[in-house]
Amino acid sequence: MTVTVVNKQRSGSQPDATLAAHVAIEYAQQSEKLSYQRMQNIENPQAAAAEARFVTPQDPVIITAGGNRLPGVPLEEAHKLNVLKEELTEGPPEHVVQEVDSDADSHDILTVASRTDGHAVQKPGDGSLQRSMPPTHTNPLFPPLPLYGPPSIFRDIQSMMFRISSFFLSAAFLSVIVLGALFTSIPLICSNAWWRMTLRNPDARRPFYEEELKRKKLREEQERSWGKRKSRDVAPADDKPPHANEDFVPTEGGPDPVICDMGYYARRVGLDVEELQVQTEDGFIIDLYHVYDPKEYTELDGKERAHRQPDIFTGESRKRLKNPNQKRRFPVLLMPGLLQSVGAYCVNDDDSLAFYLCKSGYDVWLGSNRCGFKPKHTLLQYSDPRMWCWNIRQMGVFDLSALVSRVLFETEFEKIGLICHSQGTTQTFVALAKEQRPDLGEKITVFCALAPAAYAGPLIGKMYFKFMRVISPAAFRLMFGIHAFIPIMMTMHSILPAGIYGWLGYKVFSFLFDWTDTRWDRGLRNRMFQFAPVYVSAESMRWWLGRECFAKHKCILQTREQSRTEEREDGVDGPLATAPDDTKEPTIPEKPSGHHKRPKGSTAWYNEQVCPFALWVAGRDLLVDGNKLLRRFESGREPHIKVVHSKVLPEYEHLDVIWAMDAVNQVSSEIREILWKTCNVRDKCRIPRGCEDVPVWTAKEAPSITSDDQSSSGSA
């Protein structure tokens, strides 16, 4: 189908005044269509839509007359607003008539380049640069989001209907999931009961059972020691808890209530956390947490922690050390997985990845995505559907870029290290792609991907996921709404006691994603599920599970047809085979010899701006297929990707990379070394503990893939 986009040459016979009036009316109508409120309802004209600014060729945001931001709209709507504004201020164009083949291949339609002045432009020689028409749709993996106009009676009624229908239908869906989780727990309960009836301890089968008992005893001793200290108001030298680290003195202690507070858990290990606000380029306010040592860093005041202008990578910077002559810590940003918050990196006491890196000598920042625990926007309210009209692309292109920019501003560095888990890796893989926001790669020294989520694992075939893939987009929105995805989950979080909520959260997520707590410290499990779930949009979950995007193509950056073509070229028939033993680790087949029809680099996702990668793949991960991603890098399909480190952990499940009791040795210590190995300003930073002998990495080093039973480092 061919779509003709016409901005007709306005008749020269029309009087200039009539023509100007006609353009002004059209511009006013288009502006009202994209404004914060209807014109007749706008008490403040500063809320009217003034122009569309293209952050990337595919991502226009609406700038209001007052300088505020509204989320993106379909490309043709944004382009129309800009053309009318230009005609109104500069006069009519000679002619703009363009035909766009909407059935064109996705690789052929991404022809628009981004400009810093906010206009969409096309290739040189194709006509007017400022009036060029952006592609009418994006890559098939990222179909256009719906357009929700400003509030009106009809729109408000429609939104209310979706909220009512989704409340009942999604609650029923959640009830089925909870019942399924409880029902499937019956065999395990019976098995444990039988073990106890036969005078055996079922927990003795756990691989770290003895270590769990030691840690439990240690926590009890620390609680008693804290009680003595508080009763005396001073801690005598001989009253230190076992294994106490003299460099980090806890300021919280005693009985350990299960609460949703990262700062509380940081203070229990001698650190602290400050919360900052970050504004994205489309107006969302997201949370950024800074983990710091209170002995060397002064917390920012409230005004300094507030969000600043949304334009990113401005080159400004500041730092806040008590001793300005002291060498700085190298900054790292951590991003969470799907339905999680960054609190997941703070629940394992000193073994928590965030605290471990901070005590090692890094400047640790924890990033959230839009909405999170507290949905906030500069203009929009919770009930406005535009507040929830986003998916994984916006999380990468806008959220991740804004967070990286703010960390650069706060730390006075040109680059930072980035660590992500699960969905956090997805938004990074998407943002770094050459068709999205490749310049972000120039701000990152290394991207550490834990359980990288680029290809779907076999879990996507589960019945409840198939159901969400089978229903139409309209039925999906009817069932799950156009606002937050099953918001009753967050309501239950605020109502249920922490112990019950933690136990139920584990059962439900374990049922959905097929992981267990086998390698975790079970005494801390209730903590782990206090930071999940968070608010996500129904559109985001539709991208993951609906019939159009990830669940259909089983990849984040290429279609199912493209994946099958590459499998045929690589001599692979269908999905990767499963190993014959019980590790469920997908095997990487040998690459066949012979001539390929096309150069492998021709289908690369990334260009020369991409940062180095380091990957830790969980061998028992059924949710995502990390081995397939490793095979892509090994096969030469990404010539610009430099793999600094890659490791397969055969016994690990999806969450073990951050929560396993041996994760410090298997993952965290290696992250600490890789961050320092790739640091671009080692002479200006303090050397992290344990990294004194780590050499500098060069791009000439060849990547390698190792398994934890073959190498403890897995480094190139």
DAFEN-V703648 format. One record per backbone hydrogen bond with DSSP energy under -0.5 kcal/mol. CO is the residue of the C=O (numbers start at 1). NH is the residue of the N-H. If there is no record, write none. Layout:
BEGIN
CO;NH + CO;NH
END
This chain:
BEGIN
1;3 + 1;102 + 1;103 + 2;4 + 3;5 + 3;100 + 4;6 + 5;98 + 6;8 + 7;96 + 11;14 + 15;19 + 16;20 + 17;21 + 18;22 + 19;23 + 20;24 + 21;25 + 22;26 + 23;27 + 24;28 + 25;29 + 26;30 + 27;31 + 28;32 + 29;33 + 30;34 + 31;35 + 31;49 + 32;35 + 36;151 + 38;41 + 38;42 + 39;42 + 41;43 + 43;45 + 44;47 + 45;48 + 46;66 + 47;36 + 48;65 + 51;63 + 52;54 + 53;55 + 53;61 + 56;59 + 59;55 + 59;56 + 61;53 + 62;64 + 62;70 + 63;50 + 63;51 + 64;67 + 68;64 + 70;62 + 74;77 + 74;78 + 75;79 + 76;80 + 77;81 + 78;82 + 79;83 + 80;84 + 81;85 + 82;86 + 83;87 + 84;88 + 85;89 + 86;90 + 87;91 + 96;7 + 98;5 + 99;101 + 100;3 + 100;102 + 101;104 + 105;108 + 105;109 + 106;110 + 109;111 + 113;121 + 115;118 + 118;54 + 121;113 + 123;126 + 129;132 + 132;134 + 139;142 + 140;143 + 146;148 + 147;149 + 152;156 + 153;157 + 154;158 + 155;159 + 156;160 + 157;161 + 158;162 + 159;163 + 160;164 + 161;165 + 162;166 + 163;167 + 164;168 + 165;169 + 166;170 + 167;171 + 168;172 + 169;173 + 170;174 + 171;175 + 172;176 + 173;177 + 174;178 + 175;179 + 176;180 + 177;181 + 178;182 + 179;183 + 180;184 + 181;185 + 182;185 + 183;186 + 185;189 + 186;190 + 187;191 + 188;192 + 189;193 + 190;194 + 191;195 + 192;196 + 193;197 + 194;198 + 195;200 + 196;199 + 200;202 + 201;204 + 202;205 + 203;206 + 206;209 + 208;212 + 209;213 + 210;214 + 211;215 + 212;216 + 213;217 + 214;218 + 215;219 + 216;220 + 217;221 + 218;222 + 219;223 + 220;224 + 221;225 + 222;226 + 223;227 + 224;228 + 225;229 + 226;230 + 227;231 + 228;232 + 229;233 + 234;236 + 236;239 + 237;240 + 241;244 + 244;246 + 245;248 + 248;250 + 255;257 + 257;259 + 259;261 + 261;265 + 262;266 + 263;267 + 264;268 + 266;269 + 266;271 + 267;251 + 267;252 + 267;270 + 272;292 + 274;290 + 276;288 + 278;280 + 278;286 + 280;283 + 283;378 + 284;280 + 284;286 + 286;278 + 287;368 + 288;276 + 289;291 + 289;366 + 290;274 + 290;292 + 291;364 + 292;272 + 292;294 + 293;296 + 293;297 + 296;322 + 297;299 + 301;305 + 302;306 + 303;306 + 305;277 + 320;298 + 322;324 + 323;326 + 328;686 + 330;363 + 331;417 + 332;365 + 333;419 + 334;367 + 335;421 + 337;340 + 339;533 + 341;344 + 342;345 + 343;346 + 344;347 + 345;354 + 345;355 + 348;351 + 349;352 + 352;356 + 353;357 + 354;358 + 355;359 + 356;360 + 357;361 + 357;362 + 358;361 + 360;689 + 361;330 + 362;364 + 363;332 + 364;291 + 365;334 + 365;367 + 366;289 + 367;336 + 370;372 + 371;374 + 372;535 + 376;285 + 381;384 + 384;387 + 385;388 + 386;389 + 388;390 + 388;539 + 391;395 + 392;396 + 393;397 + 394;398 + 394;399 + 395;400 + 396;401 + 398;402 + 399;403 + 400;404 + 401;405 + 402;406 + 403;407 + 404;408 + 405;409 + 406;410 + 407;411 + 408;412 + 408;413 + 409;318 + 416;445 + 417;333 + 418;448 + 419;335 + 420;450 + 421;424 + 422;425 + 422;426 + 422;453 + 423;427 + 424;428 + 425;429 + 426;430 + 427;431 + 428;432 + 429;433 + 430;433 + 431;437 + 433;436 + 437;440 + 438;441 + 439;442 + 440;443 + 441;444 + 443;416 + 445;612 + 446;418 + 446;448 + 447;449 + 447;614 + 448;420 + 448;450 + 449;451 + 449;616 + 450;422 + 452;454 + 454;556 + 455;625 + 457;460 + 458;461 + 459;462 + 462;466 + 463;467 + 464;468 + 465;469 + 466;470 + 467;471 + 472;476 + 473;477 + 474;478 + 475;479 + 476;480 + 477;481 + 483;538 + 484;486 + 484;487 + 486;489 + 487;490 + 487;491 + 488;492 + 489;493 + 490;494 + 491;495 + 492;496 + 497;501 + 498;502 + 499;503 + 500;504 + 501;505 + 502;506 + 503;507 + 504;508 + 505;509 + 506;510 + 507;511 + 508;512 + 509;513 + 510;514 + 517;520 + 519;661 + 520;522 + 521;524 + 522;525 + 524;527 + 524;528 + 525;529 + 527;530 + 528;531 + 529;532 + 531;341 + 535;372 + 536;485 + 537;541 + 538;542 + 539;543 + 540;544 + 541;545 + 542;546 + 543;550 + 543;551 + 549;552 + 549;553 + 550;554 + 554;456 + 559;563 + 560;564 + 561;565 + 562;566 + 563;567 + 564;568 + 565;569 + 566;570 + 567;572 + 568;571 + 570;592 + 572;574 + 577;587 + 581;584 + 584;586 + 585;579 + 587;589 + 599;602 + 600;603 + 601;604 + 605;434 + 607;610 + 612;447 + 613;644 + 613;645 + 614;449 + 615;647 + 616;451 + 617;619 + 617;649 + 618;621 + 620;622 + 622;459 + 623;457 + 624;626 + 625;629 + 626;630 + 627;631 + 628;632 + 629;633 + 630;634 + 631;635 + 632;637 + 633;636 + 638;641 + 641;643 + 642;613 + 642;644 + 644;716 + 645;615 + 646;706 + 647;617 + 648;650 + 648;708 + 649;619 + 649;652 + 652;620 + 653;656 + 653;657 + 655;658 + 655;659 + 656;660 + 660;663 + 662;666 + 663;667 + 663;668 + 664;669 + 667;671 + 668;672 + 669;673 + 670;674 + 671;675 + 672;676 + 673;677 + 674;678 + 676;679 + 677;697 + 681;684 + 681;685 + 682;685 + 684;328 + 688;691 + 691;694 + 698;701 + 704;706 + 706;648 + 707;710 + 707;711 + 714;646
END
